[in-house]
Amino acid sequence: FSISDGNQVWVINKLRCSHQTVADIIKEIMKRPLLGQNIKFDLKFTYRDFGLLPSSILFDTEIASRVVHSEKLRHHALGDIMSRELGILLDKTLQKSNWGSIILTYDQIKYSALDTLLLPKLMRSLVTKLNKNPHAYNSNKESPFFKIWGCSNRVLQLEMSLLPVFIKMESMGFFLDNAMAATLYKQSLDKEN
């Protein structure tokens, strides 16, 4: 997988390194603010395989695109967002190549890094739109999220702060009080009638 802090890009093939080496690398990366496209997808693997979640502030361009375009658009894959926001057409043919191989090709590594290298420019474009939205609930300029990413949109800030929670829930599930759920369900049926 590839991940960025907005300045550096790391392309990690966990099949080529020892479990401990990859864990140590990821542990250091997780201390930095992280920028990614559908970052939850990669972070679910770091949580599942290494028990690691970021202790930093996250920015996901897919979620930012969803907040910017709300219900107007349904396509938020990286190629769609890059084309729409920056006019950049990404060649996604390598997306379906063998990423489970111990040895990644030069083209696969380049492909993975290029996607991530373009994210800061994409993030700046999305942040400009998020900050201009007159309907947005904007936070103060002292928030850590604003200081790192320059984005004052509270909806996006909330989404980003909840990513680690969603990762845990999707990985482990969550506890449900069956008796309380049954009671609430019955109450909702009673209100309908």
Secondary structure as the mmCIF struct_conf table of DSSP 4:
data_model
#
loop_
_struct_conf.conf_type_id
_struct_conf.id
_struct_conf.beg_label_comp_id
_struct_conf.beg_label_asym_id
_struct_conf.beg_label_seq_id
_struct_conf.end_label_comp_id
_struct_conf.end_label_asym_id
_struct_conf.end_label_seq_id
STRN STRN1 SER A 2 SER A 4
BEND BEND1 GLY A 6 ASN A 7
STRN STRN2 VAL A 9 VAL A 11
TURN_TY1_P TURN_TY1_P1 LYS A 14 ARG A 16
BEND BEND2 CYS A 17 CYS A 17
HELX_RH_AL_P HELX_RH_AL_P1 HIS A 19 ILE A 29
TURN_TY1_P TURN_TY1_P2 MET A 30 LYS A 31
BEND BEND3 ARG A 32 ARG A 32
STRN STRN3 LEU A 34 GLY A 36
BEND BEND4 GLN A 37 ASN A 38
HELX_RH_AL_P HELX_RH_AL_P2 ILE A 39 PHE A 50
BEND BEND5 SER A 55 SER A 56
STRN STRN4 LEU A 58 ASP A 60
HELX_RH_AL_P HELX_RH_AL_P3 THR A 61 HIS A 69
TURN_TY1_P TURN_TY1_P3 SER A 70 LYS A 72
BEND BEND6 ALA A 77 ALA A 77
HELX_RH_AL_P HELX_RH_AL_P4 LEU A 78 LEU A 86
HELX_LH_PP_P HELX_LH_PP_P1 ILE A 88 LEU A 90
HELX_RH_3T_P HELX_RH_3T_P1 THR A 93 LYS A 96
BEND BEND7 SER A 97 SER A 97
TURN_TY1_P TURN_TY1_P4 TRP A 99 GLY A 100
BEND BEND8 SER A 101 ILE A 103
HELX_RH_AL_P HELX_RH_AL_P5 TYR A 106 LEU A 117
TURN_TY1_P TURN_TY1_P5 LEU A 118 LEU A 118
HELX_RH_AL_P HELX_RH_AL_P6 LEU A 119 LYS A 132
TURN_TY1_P TURN_TY1_P6 PRO A 134 HIS A 135
BEND BEND9 ALA A 136 ALA A 136
STRN STRN5 ASN A 138 ASN A 138
TURN_TY1_P TURN_TY1_P7 LYS A 141 GLU A 142
BEND BEND10 SER A 143 SER A 143
HELX_RH_AL_P HELX_RH_AL_P7 PRO A 144 TRP A 149
STRN STRN6 ASN A 153 ASN A 153
HELX_RH_AL_P HELX_RH_AL_P8 ARG A 154 MET A 172
HELX_RH_AL_P HELX_RH_AL_P9 ASN A 178 GLU A 192
#
